Amino acid sequence: MNPQWNTPPNGDFARLVERLAAEAALPKRPAAENEHALDVGMTPSTAPHAGTAQPRTPMPAASSPGSVPPQTAAEMARKAVKGLAIVWLVVLLGLMLAGAPLPALTLVFVGGLWAAHSLRRWVLPPGVASWRQWLDQYARQLQERRK
């Protein structure tokens, strides 16, 4: 497969780059009356982003196919809460199988519900007040992705 794109004849890319650089250095034509100009009022500069002096941050490793992006703090918090919920259920089932008295089961059950209620502030995204509101938003997002 060799489609004919804007490749130079005989593969002479050096001349193509020189020609494109020379075209870019030419002064721009004035904008027509009905044409919108995006750079109106901007002063040309010799160096791009000359006014910004931001320190360079190292780029993350190039994402190769199949690589997993780093997790955000919210994703890690959600995973931690899911882990706590699983541990809570295992402890509750373990107490039931061990024949623990009803007050102990009730205490563990109510304690887990209280922990879920108090952790919702750290787990739910900002602006979401309840689990139901978050579930509704999540369901809407899933429906939009499917369309």
C-alpha positions as CSV (number, residue, x, y, z in Angstrom):
1,M,0.0,0.0,0.0
2,N,1.6,3.2,-1.2
3,P,-0.9,6.1,-1.3
4,Q,0.2,9.2,-3.1
5,W,0.2,11.9,-0.3
6,N,2.2,15.1,-0.3
7,T,5.5,13.4,-0.6
8,P,8.2,15.0,-2.6
9,P,9.4,13.4,-5.8
10,N,12.4,11.0,-5.3
11,G,12.0,11.3,-1.5
12,D,13.8,14.6,-1.3
13,F,12.5,15.6,2.1
14,A,15.3,18.1,2.9
15,R,14.2,20.4,0.0
16,L,10.5,20.0,1.0
17,V,11.3,21.1,4.6
18,E,13.4,24.0,3.3
19,R,10.5,25.1,1.0
20,L,7.9,24.9,3.7
21,A,10.2,26.8,6.1
22,A,10.7,29.5,3.5
23,E,6.9,29.7,2.9
24,A,6.3,30.0,6.7
25,A,8.8,32.9,6.9
26,L,7.0,35.0,4.2
27,P,4.7,37.7,5.5
28,K,1.1,36.8,5.7
29,R,-1.4,38.4,3.3
30,P,-3.8,40.8,4.9
31,A,-7.1,39.3,5.9
32,A,-10.1,40.0,3.7
33,E,-13.0,42.1,5.1
34,N,-15.3,39.2,5.7
35,E,-12.6,36.8,6.9
36,H,-12.0,36.2,10.5
37,A,-8.4,36.7,11.7
38,L,-7.4,34.8,14.8
39,D,-4.2,36.7,15.4
40,V,-5.5,40.2,15.3
41,G,-3.6,42.4,17.7
42,M,-0.9,39.9,18.4
43,T,2.7,40.9,18.0
44,P,4.9,38.5,16.2
45,S,7.8,37.0,18.2
46,T,10.9,35.4,17.1
47,A,10.8,32.6,19.6
48,P,7.6,30.7,20.3
49,H,6.4,31.1,23.9
50,A,9.2,33.6,24.6
51,G,7.3,35.1,27.5
52,T,6.8,31.9,29.4
53,A,9.6,30.5,31.5
54,Q,8.2,27.3,32.9
55,P,10.5,24.6,34.0
56,R,10.5,21.5,31.9
57,T,8.9,18.6,33.5
58,P,9.9,15.2,32.4
59,M,7.5,13.5,30.1
60,P,5.9,10.3,31.2
61,A,7.1,7.2,29.5
62,A,5.6,6.8,26.1
63,S,2.5,4.8,26.3
64,S,2.9,1.7,24.3
65,P,0.0,-0.4,23.2
66,G,-1.3,-2.4,26.2
67,S,0.3,-0.2,28.8
68,V,-1.8,1.0,31.7
69,P,-2.0,4.7,32.5
70,P,-1.2,5.8,36.0
71,Q,-4.0,5.9,38.5
72,T,-5.4,9.1,39.9
73,A,-5.9,9.7,43.6
74,A,-9.7,9.4,43.2
75,E,-9.3,6.0,41.5
76,M,-7.1,4.7,44.2
77,A,-9.5,6.0,46.9
78,R,-12.4,4.2,45.1
79,K,-10.4,0.9,45.0
80,A,-9.5,1.3,48.7
81,V,-13.2,1.8,49.6
82,K,-14.1,-1.2,47.4
83,G,-11.5,-3.3,49.3
84,L,-12.9,-2.1,52.6
85,A,-16.4,-3.1,51.5
86,I,-15.2,-6.6,50.6
87,V,-13.4,-7.0,53.9
88,W,-16.5,-5.8,55.7
89,L,-18.7,-8.4,53.9
90,V,-16.2,-11.1,54.6
91,V,-16.0,-10.2,58.3
92,L,-19.8,-10.1,58.5
93,L,-20.2,-13.5,56.8
94,G,-17.4,-14.9,58.9
95,L,-19.2,-13.8,62.1
96,M,-22.4,-15.3,60.9
97,L,-20.8,-18.7,60.1
98,A,-19.0,-18.6,63.4
99,G,-22.3,-18.2,65.2
100,A,-21.7,-14.8,66.7
101,P,-24.5,-13.3,68.8
102,L,-27.0,-11.0,67.1
103,P,-25.8,-7.8,68.8
104,A,-22.2,-8.3,67.4
105,L,-23.6,-8.9,63.9
106,T,-25.8,-5.8,64.2
107,L,-22.8,-3.7,65.4
108,V,-20.6,-4.8,62.5
109,F,-23.4,-4.2,60.0
110,V,-24.3,-0.7,61.3
111,G,-20.6,0.1,61.6
112,G,-20.1,-0.7,57.9
113,L,-23.0,1.4,56.8
114,W,-21.7,4.3,59.0
115,A,-18.2,4.0,57.4
116,A,-19.7,3.9,53.9
117,H,-21.8,7.0,54.7
118,S,-18.8,8.9,56.1
119,L,-16.4,7.9,53.4
120,R,-18.6,9.1,50.6
121,R,-17.2,12.6,50.8
122,W,-13.7,11.3,49.8
123,V,-14.9,8.8,47.3
124,L,-17.7,10.6,45.4
125,P,-16.6,13.3,42.9
126,P,-17.0,17.0,43.9
127,G,-20.5,18.3,43.6
128,V,-22.2,14.9,44.1
129,A,-24.0,14.8,47.5
130,S,-25.3,11.2,47.5
131,W,-24.7,7.8,46.3
132,R,-27.9,7.8,44.3
133,Q,-27.0,11.0,42.5
134,W,-23.6,9.5,41.6
135,L,-25.2,6.3,40.3
136,D,-27.6,8.3,38.2
137,Q,-24.7,10.3,36.6
138,Y,-22.7,7.2,36.0
139,A,-25.7,5.5,34.3
140,R,-26.2,8.6,32.1
141,Q,-22.5,8.5,31.1
142,L,-22.7,4.8,30.2
143,Q,-25.8,5.5,28.0
144,E,-24.0,8.4,26.3
145,R,-21.0,6.2,25.6
146,R,-23.2,3.4,24.1
147,K,-24.8,5.9,21.6
